[in-house]
Amino acid sequence: MNLIPLFFLLVAAGAVAGCGSSEPVVIQPETYQMTEQEQANRQRAQKALAEQRQ
């Protein structure tokens, strides 16, 4: 069995998978309401990011 074509196929698949943004794009509907926990987490994350940038 010839493994060279299989190797190139795996390399090509890895290269294609690496393209694009590294962060997933999540689209929430406009009617989505965050829970209190989600709001607290977002505020805490924004505060930590602001402190880190200073």
C-alpha distance matrix in Angstrom:
0.0 3.8 6.2 9.2 10.1 9.9 12.2 14.5 14.8 15.9 18.3 19.7 20.3 22.1 24.2 25.3 26.2 28.3 30.5 33.9 36.4 35.6 38.4 38.2 40.9 42.9 45.6 48.4 50.8 54.3 55.9 53.9 56.2 55.0 56.1 58.4 55.6 53.4 56.4 57.1 53.5 53.5 56.9 55.8 52.7 54.7 57.3 54.7 53.1 56.6 57.5 54.3 54.9 58.4
3.8 0.0 3.8 5.7 7.0 7.8 9.5 11.4 12.4 13.8 15.6 17.0 18.2 19.9 21.6 22.9 24.2 26.0 28.0 31.6 34.3 33.6 36.6 36.6 39.3 41.6 44.2 47.2 49.7 53.0 54.9 52.9 55.3 54.1 55.4 57.7 54.9 52.5 55.3 56.1 52.4 52.2 55.5 54.5 51.2 53.1 55.7 53.1 51.3 54.7 55.6 52.3 52.8 56.3
6.2 3.8 0.0 3.8 5.7 5.2 6.1 8.8 9.9 10.6 12.4 14.3 15.4 16.6 18.5 20.2 21.1 22.8 25.0 28.6 31.1 30.3 33.3 33.4 36.2 38.6 41.3 44.3 47.0 50.3 52.1 50.0 52.3 50.9 52.2 54.3 51.5 49.1 51.9 52.6 48.9 48.7 52.0 50.9 47.6 49.5 52.0 49.4 47.7 51.1 51.9 48.6 49.2 52.6
9.2 5.7 3.8 0.0 3.9 5.4 5.0 6.4 8.7 10.0 10.7 12.4 14.3 15.5 16.7 18.6 20.1 21.3 23.3 27.0 29.7 29.1 32.4 32.8 35.5 38.1 40.8 44.0 46.7 49.8 51.9 49.9 52.2 50.9 52.4 54.5 51.7 49.2 51.8 52.5 48.8 48.4 51.6 50.5 47.1 48.8 51.3 48.8 46.8 50.0 51.0 47.6 47.9 51.3
10.1 7.0 5.7 3.9 0.0 3.8 5.4 5.2 6.1 8.7 9.9 10.5 12.2 14.3 15.3 16.5 18.3 20.0 21.6 25.2 28.1 27.9 31.0 31.1 33.5 36.1 38.6 41.8 44.3 47.4 49.6 47.8 50.3 49.2 50.8 53.1 50.6 47.9 50.5 51.5 47.9 47.3 50.5 49.8 46.3 47.9 50.7 48.3 46.2 49.4 50.7 47.4 47.6 51.1
9.9 7.8 5.2 5.4 3.8 0.0 3.8 5.5 5.0 6.3 8.7 9.9 10.5 12.4 14.3 15.4 16.5 18.5 20.5 24.0 26.7 26.1 29.0 28.9 31.5 33.9 36.5 39.6 42.1 45.4 47.3 45.4 47.8 46.6 48.0 50.3 47.6 45.1 47.8 48.7 45.1 44.8 48.1 47.2 43.9 45.7 48.4 46.0 44.1 47.5 48.6 45.4 45.8 49.4
12.2 9.5 6.1 5.0 5.4 3.8 0.0 3.8 5.4 5.2 6.3 8.7 9.9 10.7 12.4 14.4 15.4 16.8 19.1 22.7 25.2 24.4 27.5 27.9 30.7 33.3 36.1 39.3 42.1 45.2 47.2 45.1 47.4 46.0 47.4 49.5 46.7 44.2 46.8 47.5 43.8 43.4 46.6 45.5 42.1 43.9 46.4 43.9 42.0 45.3 46.2 42.9 43.3 46.8
14.5 11.4 8.8 6.4 5.2 5.5 3.8 0.0 3.8 5.4 5.0 6.0 8.5 9.8 10.5 12.3 14.1 15.3 17.0 20.7 23.6 23.3 26.6 27.0 29.5 32.3 34.9 38.3 41.0 43.9 46.2 44.4 46.8 45.5 47.3 49.4 46.8 44.0 46.4 47.4 43.7 43.0 46.2 45.4 41.9 43.3 46.0 43.6 41.4 44.6 45.8 42.5 42.6 46.1
14.8 12.4 9.9 8.7 6.1 5.0 5.4 3.8 0.0 3.8 5.5 5.1 6.1 8.6 9.9 10.6 12.2 14.3 15.9 19.3 22.2 22.1 25.0 25.0 27.4 30.0 32.4 35.7 38.2 41.3 43.5 41.7 44.2 43.2 44.9 47.2 44.7 42.0 44.5 45.6 42.0 41.3 44.6 44.0 40.6 42.1 45.0 42.8 40.6 43.9 45.3 42.1 42.3 45.9
15.9 13.8 10.6 10.0 8.7 6.3 5.2 5.4 3.8 0.0 3.8 5.4 5.1 6.2 8.6 10.0 10.5 12.4 14.7 18.2 20.6 19.8 22.8 22.9 25.7 28.2 31.0 34.1 36.9 40.0 42.0 40.0 42.2 40.9 42.5 44.6 42.0 39.3 41.9 42.8 39.2 38.7 42.0 41.2 37.8 39.5 42.2 39.8 37.9 41.2 42.4 39.3 39.7 43.3
18.3 15.6 12.4 10.7 9.9 8.7 6.3 5.0 5.5 3.8 0.0 3.8 5.5 5.1 6.2 8.7 9.9 10.7 12.9 16.6 19.1 18.5 21.8 22.5 25.2 28.1 30.9 34.2 37.1 40.0 42.3 40.3 42.5 41.1 42.8 44.8 42.2 39.4 41.7 42.5 38.9 38.2 41.3 40.4 36.9 38.3 41.0 38.6 36.4 39.6 40.8 37.5 37.7 41.2
19.7 17.0 14.3 12.4 10.5 9.9 8.7 6.0 5.1 5.4 3.8 0.0 3.8 5.4 5.1 6.2 8.6 9.9 11.1 14.8 17.8 17.9 21.1 21.5 23.8 26.7 29.2 32.6 35.3 38.2 40.6 38.9 41.3 40.3 42.2 44.4 42.0 39.0 41.3 42.4 38.9 37.9 41.0 40.5 37.0 38.2 41.1 38.9 36.6 39.6 41.1 38.0 37.9 41.5
20.3 18.2 15.4 14.3 12.2 10.5 9.9 8.5 6.1 5.1 5.5 3.8 0.0 3.8 5.5 5.2 6.1 8.7 10.3 13.6 16.3 16.2 19.0 18.9 21.3 24.0 26.5 29.8 32.5 35.5 37.7 35.9 38.4 37.3 39.1 41.4 39.0 36.1 38.5 39.7 36.2 35.4 38.7 38.2 34.8 36.2 39.2 37.1 34.9 38.1 39.7 36.7 36.8 40.5
22.1 19.9 16.6 15.5 14.3 12.4 10.7 9.8 8.6 6.2 5.1 5.4 3.8 0.0 3.8 5.5 5.1 6.2 9.0 12.3 14.5 13.8 16.9 17.4 20.2 23.0 25.9 29.2 32.2 35.0 37.3 35.2 37.4 36.0 37.7 39.7 37.2 34.3 36.7 37.6 34.0 33.2 36.4 35.7 32.2 33.6 36.4 34.2 32.0 35.3 36.6 33.5 33.7 37.4
24.2 21.6 18.5 16.7 15.3 14.3 12.4 10.5 9.9 8.6 6.2 5.1 5.5 3.8 0.0 3.8 5.5 5.2 6.8 10.5 13.2 13.2 16.6 17.5 19.9 23.1 25.8 29.3 32.2 34.8 37.4 35.5 37.8 36.5 38.6 40.5 38.1 35.1 37.1 38.2 34.6 33.4 36.5 36.0 32.3 33.4 36.2 34.1 31.6 34.6 36.2 33.0 32.8 36.5
25.3 22.9 20.2 18.6 16.5 15.4 14.4 12.3 10.6 10.0 8.7 6.2 5.2 5.5 3.8 0.0 3.8 5.4 5.5 8.8 11.9 12.6 15.6 15.8 17.7 20.9 23.2 26.7 29.4 32.1 34.7 33.1 35.6 34.6 36.8 39.1 36.9 33.8 35.8 37.2 33.8 32.5 35.6 35.5 31.9 32.9 36.0 34.2 31.7 34.6 36.5 33.6 33.3 37.0
26.2 24.2 21.1 20.1 18.3 16.5 15.4 14.1 12.2 10.5 9.9 8.6 6.1 5.1 5.5 3.8 0.0 3.8 5.6 8.1 10.3 10.2 12.9 12.9 15.4 18.3 21.0 24.3 27.3 30.1 32.4 30.5 32.9 31.7 33.7 35.9 33.6 30.5 32.7 34.0 30.5 29.5 32.7 32.4 28.9 30.2 33.3 31.4 29.1 32.3 34.0 31.2 31.2 35.0
28.3 26.0 22.8 21.3 20.0 18.5 16.8 15.3 14.3 12.4 10.7 9.9 8.7 6.2 5.2 5.4 3.8 0.0 3.8 6.6 8.5 8.0 11.5 12.6 15.2 18.5 21.4 24.7 27.9 30.4 32.9 30.9 33.0 31.6 33.6 35.5 33.2 30.1 32.0 33.0 29.5 28.3 31.3 30.9 27.2 28.3 31.2 29.2 26.7 29.8 31.4 28.4 28.3 32.0
30.5 28.0 25.0 23.3 21.6 20.5 19.1 17.0 15.9 14.7 12.9 11.1 10.3 9.0 6.8 5.5 5.6 3.8 0.0 3.8 6.9 8.2 11.4 12.3 14.1 17.6 20.0 23.6 26.5 28.8 31.7 30.0 32.4 31.3 33.7 35.6 33.6 30.3 31.9 33.3 30.0 28.3 31.3 31.3 27.6 28.2 31.3 29.6 26.9 29.6 31.7 28.8 28.2 31.9
33.9 31.6 28.6 27.0 25.2 24.0 22.7 20.7 19.3 18.2 16.6 14.8 13.6 12.3 10.5 8.8 8.1 6.6 3.8 0.0 3.8 6.5 8.8 9.7 10.9 14.5 16.8 20.4 23.2 25.4 28.3 26.8 29.1 28.2 30.8 32.7 31.0 27.5 28.9 30.5 27.3 25.4 28.3 28.6 24.9 25.3 28.5 27.2 24.4 27.0 29.3 26.7 26.0 29.7
36.4 34.3 31.1 29.7 28.1 26.7 25.2 23.6 22.2 20.6 19.1 17.8 16.3 14.5 13.2 11.9 10.3 8.5 6.9 3.8 0.0 3.8 5.4 7.1 8.5 12.2 14.7 18.2 21.3 23.2 26.1 24.4 26.4 25.2 27.7 29.4 27.7 24.2 25.5 26.9 23.8 21.8 24.6 24.9 21.2 21.5 24.8 23.5 20.7 23.3 25.7 23.2 22.6 26.3
35.6 33.6 30.3 29.1 27.9 26.1 24.4 23.3 22.1 19.8 18.5 17.9 16.2 13.8 13.2 12.6 10.2 8.0 8.2 6.5 3.8 0.0 3.8 6.6 9.3 12.6 15.8 18.8 22.3 24.3 26.9 24.6 26.3 24.6 26.7 28.2 26.1 22.8 24.4 25.4 22.0 20.5 23.4 23.1 19.4 20.3 23.3 21.6 19.1 22.1 24.1 21.4 21.3 25.1
38.4 36.6 33.3 32.4 31.0 29.0 27.5 26.6 25.0 22.8 21.8 21.1 19.0 16.9 16.6 15.6 12.9 11.5 11.4 8.8 5.4 3.8 0.0 3.8 6.4 9.3 12.6 15.3 18.9 20.8 23.3 21.0 22.5 20.8 23.0 24.6 22.5 19.2 20.7 22.0 18.7 17.0 20.1 20.1 16.5 17.4 20.7 19.3 17.0 20.0 22.2 20.0 20.1 23.9
38.2 36.6 33.4 32.8 31.1 28.9 27.9 27.0 25.0 22.9 22.5 21.5 18.9 17.4 17.5 15.8 12.9 12.6 12.3 9.7 7.1 6.6 3.8 0.0 3.8 6.3 9.7 12.6 16.1 18.5 20.8 18.5 20.4 19.1 21.4 23.5 21.6 18.2 20.1 21.8 18.7 17.1 20.6 21.0 17.7 18.7 22.2 21.3 19.2 22.2 24.6 22.8 23.0 26.7
40.9 39.3 36.2 35.5 33.5 31.5 30.7 29.5 27.4 25.7 25.2 23.8 21.3 20.2 19.9 17.7 15.4 15.2 14.1 10.9 8.5 9.3 6.4 3.8 0.0 3.8 6.4 9.7 13.0 15.2 17.8 16.0 18.3 17.5 20.3 22.6 21.3 17.7 19.1 21.4 18.7 16.7 20.0 21.1 18.1 18.5 22.2 21.9 19.7 22.3 25.1 23.7 23.5 27.1
42.9 41.6 38.6 38.1 36.1 33.9 33.3 32.3 30.0 28.2 28.1 26.7 24.0 23.0 23.1 20.9 18.3 18.5 17.6 14.5 12.2 12.6 9.3 6.3 3.8 0.0 3.8 6.3 9.9 12.4 14.6 12.4 14.8 14.2 17.0 19.6 18.6 15.0 16.6 19.2 16.9 15.0 18.5 19.9 17.3 18.0 21.7 21.7 20.1 22.6 25.4 24.5 24.5 28.0
45.6 44.2 41.3 40.8 38.6 36.5 36.1 34.9 32.4 31.0 30.9 29.2 26.5 25.9 25.8 23.2 21.0 21.4 20.0 16.8 14.7 15.8 12.6 9.7 6.4 3.8 0.0 3.8 6.6 9.1 11.6 10.3 13.3 13.6 16.8 19.7 19.4 15.7 16.9 20.0 18.3 16.1 19.3 21.4 19.1 19.2 23.0 23.6 21.9 24.0 27.1 26.5 26.3 29.6
48.4 47.2 44.3 44.0 41.8 39.6 39.3 38.3 35.7 34.1 34.2 32.6 29.8 29.2 29.3 26.7 24.3 24.7 23.6 20.4 18.2 18.8 15.3 12.6 9.7 6.3 3.8 0.0 3.8 6.4 8.2 6.5 9.6 10.3 13.6 16.7 16.9 13.4 14.5 17.9 16.8 14.8 17.9 20.2 18.6 18.8 22.3 23.4 22.2 24.1 27.1 27.0 27.1 30.1
50.8 49.7 47.0 46.7 44.3 42.1 42.1 41.0 38.2 36.9 37.1 35.3 32.5 32.2 32.2 29.4 27.3 27.9 26.5 23.2 21.3 22.3 18.9 16.1 13.0 9.9 6.6 3.8 0.0 3.8 5.4 5.4 9.2 11.2 14.6 17.8 18.6 15.5 16.2 19.9 19.3 17.4 20.2 22.8 21.6 21.5 24.9 26.3 25.2 26.8 29.9 30.2 30.0 32.9
54.3 53.0 50.3 49.8 47.4 45.4 45.2 43.9 41.3 40.0 40.0 38.2 35.5 35.0 34.8 32.1 30.1 30.4 28.8 25.4 23.2 24.3 20.8 18.5 15.2 12.4 9.1 6.4 3.8 0.0 3.8 5.5 8.4 11.0 14.5 17.3 18.8 15.8 15.6 19.4 19.4 17.1 19.3 22.4 21.5 20.8 24.1 26.0 24.9 25.9 29.2 29.8 29.5 32.0
55.9 54.9 52.1 51.9 49.6 47.3 47.2 46.2 43.5 42.0 42.3 40.6 37.7 37.3 37.4 34.7 32.4 32.9 31.7 28.3 26.1 26.9 23.3 20.8 17.8 14.6 11.6 8.2 5.4 3.8 0.0 3.8 6.4 9.8 12.8 15.7 17.6 15.2 15.2 19.0 19.5 17.7 19.8 22.9 22.5 22.1 25.2 27.2 26.6 27.6 30.7 31.6 31.5 34.0
53.9 52.9 50.0 49.9 47.8 45.4 45.1 44.4 41.7 40.0 40.3 38.9 35.9 35.2 35.5 33.1 30.5 30.9 30.0 26.8 24.4 24.6 21.0 18.5 16.0 12.4 10.3 6.5 5.4 5.5 3.8 0.0 3.8 6.5 9.6 12.8 14.2 11.7 12.2 15.9 16.1 14.8 17.2 19.9 19.6 19.7 22.7 24.4 24.0 25.4 28.3 29.0 29.4 31.9
56.2 55.3 52.3 52.2 50.3 47.8 47.4 46.8 44.2 42.2 42.5 41.3 38.4 37.4 37.8 35.6 32.9 33.0 32.4 29.1 26.4 26.3 22.5 20.4 18.3 14.8 13.3 9.6 9.2 8.4 6.4 3.8 0.0 3.8 6.5 9.4 11.4 9.5 9.5 13.1 14.0 13.1 15.0 17.8 18.1 18.3 20.9 22.8 23.0 24.2 26.8 27.9 28.5 30.7
55.0 54.1 50.9 50.9 49.2 46.6 46.0 45.5 43.2 40.9 41.1 40.3 37.3 36.0 36.5 34.6 31.7 31.6 31.3 28.2 25.2 24.6 20.8 19.1 17.5 14.2 13.6 10.3 11.2 11.0 9.8 6.5 3.8 0.0 3.8 6.5 7.9 5.7 6.1 9.6 10.3 9.8 11.9 14.4 14.8 15.4 17.8 19.6 20.0 21.5 23.8 24.9 25.8 28.0
56.1 55.4 52.2 52.4 50.8 48.0 47.4 47.3 44.9 42.5 42.8 42.2 39.1 37.7 38.6 36.8 33.7 33.6 33.7 30.8 27.7 26.7 23.0 21.4 20.3 17.0 16.8 13.6 14.6 14.5 12.8 9.6 6.5 3.8 0.0 3.8 5.3 5.2 6.2 8.6 9.9 10.6 12.3 14.2 15.3 16.5 18.4 20.0 21.1 22.6 24.4 25.7 27.1 29.0
58.4 57.7 54.3 54.5 53.1 50.3 49.5 49.4 47.2 44.6 44.8 44.4 41.4 39.7 40.5 39.1 35.9 35.5 35.6 32.7 29.4 28.2 24.6 23.5 22.6 19.6 19.7 16.7 17.8 17.3 15.7 12.8 9.4 6.5 3.8 0.0 3.8 5.5 5.1 6.1 8.6 9.9 10.5 12.1 14.1 15.3 16.4 18.2 19.9 21.0 22.5 24.1 25.8 27.3
55.6 54.9 51.5 51.7 50.6 47.6 46.7 46.8 44.7 42.0 42.2 42.0 39.0 37.2 38.1 36.9 33.6 33.2 33.6 31.0 27.7 26.1 22.5 21.6 21.3 18.6 19.4 16.9 18.6 18.8 17.6 14.2 11.4 7.9 5.3 3.8 0.0 3.8 5.4 5.1 6.1 8.6 9.9 10.5 12.2 14.2 15.3 16.4 18.2 19.9 21.0 22.3 24.3 26.1
53.4 52.5 49.1 49.2 47.9 45.1 44.2 44.0 42.0 39.3 39.4 39.0 36.1 34.3 35.1 33.8 30.5 30.1 30.3 27.5 24.2 22.8 19.2 18.2 17.7 15.0 15.7 13.4 15.5 15.8 15.2 11.7 9.5 5.7 5.2 5.5 3.8 0.0 3.8 5.4 5.0 6.1 8.6 9.8 10.4 12.2 14.2 15.2 16.3 18.2 19.9 20.9 22.5 24.6
56.4 55.3 51.9 51.8 50.5 47.8 46.8 46.4 44.5 41.9 41.7 41.3 38.5 36.7 37.1 35.8 32.7 32.0 31.9 28.9 25.5 24.4 20.7 20.1 19.1 16.6 16.9 14.5 16.2 15.6 15.2 12.2 9.5 6.1 6.2 5.1 5.4 3.8 0.0 3.8 5.4 5.1 6.1 8.5 9.8 10.5 12.2 14.2 15.3 16.4 18.3 19.8 21.1 22.9
57.1 56.1 52.6 52.5 51.5 48.7 47.5 47.4 45.6 42.8 42.5 42.4 39.7 37.6 38.2 37.2 34.0 33.0 33.3 30.5 26.9 25.4 22.0 21.8 21.4 19.2 20.0 17.9 19.9 19.4 19.0 15.9 13.1 9.6 8.6 6.1 5.1 5.4 3.8 0.0 3.8 5.5 5.2 6.1 8.5 9.9 10.5 12.2 14.1 15.3 16.5 18.2 20.0 21.5
53.5 52.4 48.9 48.8 47.9 45.1 43.8 43.7 42.0 39.2 38.9 38.9 36.2 34.0 34.6 33.8 30.5 29.5 30.0 27.3 23.8 22.0 18.7 18.7 18.7 16.9 18.3 16.8 19.3 19.4 19.5 16.1 14.0 10.3 9.9 8.6 6.1 5.0 5.4 3.8 0.0 3.8 5.5 5.1 6.1 8.6 9.9 10.5 12.2 14.2 15.3 16.3 18.3 20.3
53.5 52.2 48.7 48.4 47.3 44.8 43.4 43.0 41.3 38.7 38.2 37.9 35.4 33.2 33.4 32.5 29.5 28.3 28.3 25.4 21.8 20.5 17.0 17.1 16.7 15.0 16.1 14.8 17.4 17.1 17.7 14.8 13.1 9.8 10.6 9.9 8.6 6.1 5.1 5.5 3.8 0.0 3.8 5.4 5.1 6.1 8.5 9.8 10.5 12.2 14.2 15.2 16.5 18.6
56.9 55.5 52.0 51.6 50.5 48.1 46.6 46.2 44.6 42.0 41.3 41.0 38.7 36.4 36.5 35.6 32.7 31.3 31.3 28.3 24.6 23.4 20.1 20.6 20.0 18.5 19.3 17.9 20.2 19.3 19.8 17.2 15.0 11.9 12.3 10.5 9.9 8.6 6.1 5.2 5.5 3.8 0.0 3.8 5.4 5.1 6.1 8.6 9.8 10.5 12.3 14.1 15.4 16.9
55.8 54.5 50.9 50.5 49.8 47.2 45.5 45.4 44.0 41.2 40.4 40.5 38.2 35.7 36.0 35.5 32.4 30.9 31.3 28.6 24.9 23.1 20.1 21.0 21.1 19.9 21.4 20.2 22.8 22.4 22.9 19.9 17.8 14.4 14.2 12.1 10.5 9.8 8.5 6.1 5.1 5.4 3.8 0.0 3.8 5.5 5.1 6.1 8.6 9.9 10.6 12.2 14.3 15.7
52.7 51.2 47.6 47.1 46.3 43.9 42.1 41.9 40.6 37.8 36.9 37.0 34.8 32.2 32.3 31.9 28.9 27.2 27.6 24.9 21.2 19.4 16.5 17.7 18.1 17.3 19.1 18.6 21.6 21.5 22.5 19.6 18.1 14.8 15.3 14.1 12.2 10.4 9.8 8.5 6.1 5.1 5.4 3.8 0.0 3.8 5.4 5.1 6.1 8.6 9.9 10.4 12.3 14.5
54.7 53.1 49.5 48.8 47.9 45.7 43.9 43.3 42.1 39.5 38.3 38.2 36.2 33.6 33.4 32.9 30.2 28.3 28.2 25.3 21.5 20.3 17.4 18.7 18.5 18.0 19.2 18.8 21.5 20.8 22.1 19.7 18.3 15.4 16.5 15.3 14.2 12.2 10.5 9.9 8.6 6.1 5.1 5.5 3.8 0.0 3.8 5.5 5.1 6.1 8.6 9.8 10.6 12.6
57.3 55.7 52.0 51.3 50.7 48.4 46.4 46.0 45.0 42.2 41.0 41.1 39.2 36.4 36.2 36.0 33.3 31.2 31.3 28.5 24.8 23.3 20.7 22.2 22.2 21.7 23.0 22.3 24.9 24.1 25.2 22.7 20.9 17.8 18.4 16.4 15.3 14.2 12.2 10.5 9.9 8.5 6.1 5.1 5.4 3.8 0.0 3.8 5.4 5.1 6.2 8.6 10.0 11.0
54.7 53.1 49.4 48.8 48.3 46.0 43.9 43.6 42.8 39.8 38.6 38.9 37.1 34.2 34.1 34.2 31.4 29.2 29.6 27.2 23.5 21.6 19.3 21.3 21.9 21.7 23.6 23.4 26.3 26.0 27.2 24.4 22.8 19.6 20.0 18.2 16.4 15.2 14.2 12.2 10.5 9.8 8.6 6.1 5.1 5.5 3.8 0.0 3.8 5.5 5.1 6.1 8.7 10.2
53.1 51.3 47.7 46.8 46.2 44.1 42.0 41.4 40.6 37.9 36.4 36.6 34.9 32.0 31.6 31.7 29.1 26.7 26.9 24.4 20.7 19.1 17.0 19.2 19.7 20.1 21.9 22.2 25.2 24.9 26.6 24.0 23.0 20.0 21.1 19.9 18.2 16.3 15.3 14.1 12.2 10.5 9.8 8.6 6.1 5.1 5.4 3.8 0.0 3.8 5.4 5.0 6.2 8.8
56.6 54.7 51.1 50.0 49.4 47.5 45.3 44.6 43.9 41.2 39.6 39.6 38.1 35.3 34.6 34.6 32.3 29.8 29.6 27.0 23.3 22.1 20.0 22.2 22.3 22.6 24.0 24.1 26.8 25.9 27.6 25.4 24.2 21.5 22.6 21.0 19.9 18.2 16.4 15.3 14.2 12.2 10.5 9.9 8.6 6.1 5.1 5.5 3.8 0.0 3.8 5.4 5.2 6.6
57.5 55.6 51.9 51.0 50.7 48.6 46.2 45.8 45.3 42.4 40.8 41.1 39.7 36.6 36.2 36.5 34.0 31.4 31.7 29.3 25.7 24.1 22.2 24.6 25.1 25.4 27.1 27.1 29.9 29.2 30.7 28.3 26.8 23.8 24.4 22.5 21.0 19.9 18.3 16.5 15.3 14.2 12.3 10.6 9.9 8.6 6.2 5.1 5.4 3.8 0.0 3.8 5.5 5.4
54.3 52.3 48.6 47.6 47.4 45.4 42.9 42.5 42.1 39.3 37.5 38.0 36.7 33.5 33.0 33.6 31.2 28.4 28.8 26.7 23.2 21.4 20.0 22.8 23.7 24.5 26.5 27.0 30.2 29.8 31.6 29.0 27.9 24.9 25.7 24.1 22.3 20.9 19.8 18.2 16.3 15.2 14.1 12.2 10.4 9.8 8.6 6.1 5.0 5.4 3.8 0.0 3.8 5.5
54.9 52.8 49.2 47.9 47.6 45.8 43.3 42.6 42.3 39.7 37.7 37.9 36.8 33.7 32.8 33.3 31.2 28.3 28.2 26.0 22.6 21.3 20.1 23.0 23.5 24.5 26.3 27.1 30.0 29.5 31.5 29.4 28.5 25.8 27.1 25.8 24.3 22.5 21.1 20.0 18.3 16.5 15.4 14.3 12.3 10.6 10.0 8.7 6.2 5.2 5.5 3.8 0.0 3.8
58.4 56.3 52.6 51.3 51.1 49.4 46.8 46.1 45.9 43.3 41.2 41.5 40.5 37.4 36.5 37.0 35.0 32.0 31.9 29.7 26.3 25.1 23.9 26.7 27.1 28.0 29.6 30.1 32.9 32.0 34.0 31.9 30.7 28.0 29.0 27.3 26.1 24.6 22.9 21.5 20.3 18.6 16.9 15.7 14.5 12.6 11.0 10.2 8.8 6.6 5.4 5.5 3.8 0.0
